[in-house]
């Protein structure tokens, strides 16, 4: 018969070892608390991503026949909105890739603190702002040279700041494995760090290029998004996923 003692302690490998029937139940409650610590951050972040990516399509206006100039057709008016389609596609791709990388990183974050919350909020502030520069870019893509430069710099600058704060977030959690699973391989951490630092550098470069050539800046942004779609080091390395491992609860007599 199992003793009715509620005793739960970490065993040093992010498992929870519990003694007794009540201990097992207490262990499950403790493990759920650990999971929810970062789970609420992810849930809130996912909501912001969903809203931002949905707002992109709202900026694409529907042509109205009554407003057409003489001789214009619906097909022609739809084609004339190509800047809006371009902005939508680029921004949808950017937000989707950012979300995927954010989601993948939280697979390895097992703890949270005030600084993580603050950095994540600043990061999400720029994610939520992306629909606005997208709309400005779409509106002035066919404007004067000065208007195109301003719109392009605003757009590239927003993505640059998003990348910078994402990188700062990762550098904070990864420093000395501050908030990461302690079993995570140091080589893998370094590979991810190089990936994000280098990515942030190229986003800064895309912002600077926007003052010289808007087309080149947008092309670089698309290339960066496509690169970050590629499998990450974690996807090619046999690393146990922390969230799956941490769910084990052991009963001992």
Secondary structure, DSSP 8 states (H G I E B T S, - for coil): ------EEEE-SSS-EEEESHHHHHHHHHHHHHHHHHHHHHHHHHHHHHHHHHHHHHHTS----GGG--TT--HHHHHHTTHHHHHHHHHHHHHHHHHHHHHHHHTTTB----HHHHHHHHHHHHHHHHHHHHHHHHHHHTTS-HHHHHHHHHHHHHHHHHHHHHHHHHHHHHHGGGSSB-TTS-HHHHHHHHHHHHHHHHHHHHHHHHTTT-HHHHHHHHHHHHHHHHS--GGGSS----HHHHTT-EEEE-
